[in-house]
Amino acid sequence: MSNNRLIRPLFAALLVALLQTVFLGYMIESRASILRNGSEVVLKSVPVDPRDLLRGDYVILSYDVSSIPSSKVSGGFPADPVTAQLSVRLEKQPDGFWAVSEAAFDPLPPKQGSVVMLSAPFNFYPSTDPPAFLNVDYGIERYYVPEGQGKPLEEARDSHTLSVTVRVDDRGTAQIREIAIEGNPLYQEPLY
Amino acid sequence: MYRGRIEKDFRHWVSMGMLDARAADAMLAEYDARPSVFSAGRVLLILAAVLLGSAILLLVAANWEAIPRLARIVGIVALIWTFYLSAALCFARGFSAIGAALLVLATMCFGGAIALVGQMYHLSGDAADALLAWFAAACLVAFLFRSAAVTVLCGLLAWALFGQLIFDNDAYFGGNGSLYFIPALVVIVIALVRYTQAGVARHLAYLLALAWLGWLQLEISGGWLAFALFALGLVAFLLASLTASPLHRLARETGAAPAFYSFALAVMGLAVLHGEVNGLAQEIAIGATTLAVALGGIVLAGRVNGAVRFLGYAVFSVETLYLASETLGSILGTSGFFLISGLVVGLIAWLVIRLEKRLSAKPALKEA
């Protein structure tokens, strides 16, 4: 009986601690693997500086590639309201930054010299005229910084070019690798 | 609360010679020894755990560079293991209060760990998913340890998830329908409440159900839904309060909550319907129905359910004021409406008093 009183809670404790650790490990490794193996892409960006409750101060990064002209969307628009993910093909430009060459509501095939990034799900409502631009997120719009350190990035935004290097895996998920001002690295992300 | 009132009544009965003083003391001692009874020490322990947990959550949010990133993640996972294992040891040794506090602390740490990983890899726009994972983990802990304290945490996390989804607010039929799964959270929390006997968390679940139905009304809008909410609330209230109902015993076991929240739902439906009606006939119908529902609640459940009684009084007063200020057609017409209502209610009161006298006379006869 006294044995059972120890075993049951101990078993429960081991089980929940293990499950929670595995979950955290999965979260970490799914991101680290993108940094390790993903294709590298450099994007142009502008930051601002808010905070969230549990993860602290962060810088909002918005990208040139977040706004996609409708003329670059191939394969047409959906006829009904849907929750869609846009496949966006990026190609390197002469200035070193990557830009949108093509986008589609269906998956795009891989092509030499290009990288396909998948947008976060968004709600698309069809209208008689297609919109001039589609604004999408890629899940790399936030960069968490130590408390109070968002300012330098904010100040850099006004006078300098901010570049963000991301790595993209085969499924199109992007992960921030480095943030640089005028080509000088400011933050470099370790794997773990 | 109940403890204070019953002690007062016991003293009264003892002074009247109806109850032996020793029996009264023994009954109070039995009540105080129940595990569900309020204990200042236990509550303070849990609150201490909440404060410590918050300290850890904010330490994560501060993103403090003095602790290297890898040390942070290893540290927080170590805390999770330490707290769960210590909780298990406390339960085995019989220190259940400390065990419950440690479980709360450990489960809060897991939320902090999710936030930490999100911060490390700059994940954006995933707050609802993170809360869902946290909620699921808390539910598993509450179930495995049969912990009332963690069940309360589950109730709060369900609310947080609801709030986050409302904040993201891109739900519509056929699209991102995460908000339509909130009733599942309510069912899970209520099941946990019954299993772990966490009385307080029940209100979190019922209030969440009410809030969700309120959101549904705003989202879809339309008189038919308001009417459906009213009808659903009324039927549930009758099922919970009428002695003839098959669910009556089950509802009474869980206290005043089922009757009160179903009554509140009916009132909510009626409140929305007030905005939907037009034309004198409909206005009179809705006004009369509201007054009838308020009085019906007081008559049917008022005696055993103080919460329903006071909500009934409140609805009755507000509706009377509303009708008086809105006026049904003309001031004279409203006056006529109140005249007829007054006569009808007076007649019912007379009938109810006679009925109550007859009912209370019966047991007396049996004893004699």
Contacts between the chains, C-beta under 8 A, distances in Angstrom:
chain1	res1	chain2	res2	distance
A	5	B	91	7.7
A	5	B	92	5.3
A	6	B	88	7.8
A	6	B	89	7.9
A	6	B	92	4.0
A	9	B	87	7.1
A	9	B	88	3.8
A	9	B	89	7.8
A	9	B	91	4.1
A	9	B	92	5.7
A	9	B	99	7.5
A	9	B	145	6.4
A	10	B	85	7.4
A	10	B	88	4.5
A	10	B	89	7.6
A	10	B	92	7.0
A	12	B	88	6.6
A	12	B	141	7.9
A	12	B	144	3.8
A	12	B	145	5.4
A	13	B	84	4.0
A	13	B	85	5.0
A	13	B	87	6.2
A	13	B	88	3.7
A	14	B	84	7.7
A	14	B	85	7.5
A	14	B	88	8.0
A	15	B	144	6.6
A	16	B	84	5.8
A	16	B	106	7.9
A	16	B	137	7.1
A	16	B	140	6.0
A	16	B	141	5.2
A	16	B	144	6.3
A	17	B	80	5.7
A	17	B	81	4.7
A	17	B	84	4.5
A	17	B	85	7.1
A	17	B	106	7.7
A	19	B	137	7.3
A	19	B	140	7.1
A	20	B	80	5.8
A	20	B	110	4.9
A	20	B	113	7.4
A	20	B	137	5.7
A	21	B	77	5.6
A	21	B	80	7.1
A	21	B	81	7.5
A	23	B	133	6.6
A	23	B	137	7.5
A	24	B	73	7.5
A	24	B	77	6.5
A	24	B	113	5.3
A	24	B	114	7.2
A	24	B	117	6.0
A	27	B	114	7.2
A	27	B	117	4.6
A	27	B	121	7.9
A	28	B	73	7.2
A	28	B	117	5.7
A	28	B	120	7.4
A	28	B	121	7.6
A	31	B	117	7.7
A	31	B	120	7.7
A	31	B	121	3.9
A	31	B	123	7.6
A	32	B	121	8.0
A	52	B	61	7.9
A	52	B	127	7.5
A	53	B	61	7.0
A	54	B	57	6.0
A	54	B	60	6.9
A	54	B	61	5.7
A	54	B	111	7.3
A	54	B	112	7.3
A	54	B	115	3.9
A	54	B	118	8.0
A	55	B	60	7.3
A	55	B	61	6.0
A	55	B	63	7.8
A	55	B	115	4.9
A	55	B	116	7.8
A	55	B	118	5.4
A	55	B	119	4.2
A	56	B	60	7.4
A	56	B	61	3.8
A	56	B	62	5.8
A	56	B	63	4.7
A	56	B	119	6.5
A	57	B	63	6.9
A	58	B	122	7.5
A	81	B	172	7.6
A	81	B	174	6.8
A	81	B	175	6.5
A	82	B	175	7.2
A	83	B	175	4.9
A	83	B	176	5.5
A	120	B	125	6.0
A	121	B	176	7.3
A	123	B	170	5.5
A	123	B	172	7.2
A	123	B	175	5.4
A	123	B	176	6.7
A	137	B	124	7.1
A	137	B	125	6.1
A	139	B	123	6.6
A	139	B	124	5.6
A	139	B	125	6.4
A	139	B	126	7.6
A	140	B	122	6.7
A	140	B	124	6.9
A	141	B	124	4.7
A	141	B	125	7.2
A	142	B	122	5.4
A	142	B	123	7.5
A	142	B	124	3.8
A	142	B	125	7.9
A	143	B	122	5.1
A	144	B	63	6.0
A	144	B	118	7.9
A	144	B	119	4.3
A	144	B	120	7.8
A	144	B	122	5.7
A	145	B	63	6.6
A	146	B	62	7.5
A	146	B	63	4.5
A	146	B	64	6.6
A	146	B	65	5.0
A	147	B	61	8.0
A	147	B	62	4.8
A	147	B	63	6.0
A	147	B	64	7.3
A	175	B	121	6.6
A	175	B	122	8.0
A	176	B	121	8.0
A	176	B	122	5.2
A	190	B	69	6.9
A	192	B	69	7.3
A	192	B	70	5.7
A	192	B	73	7.6
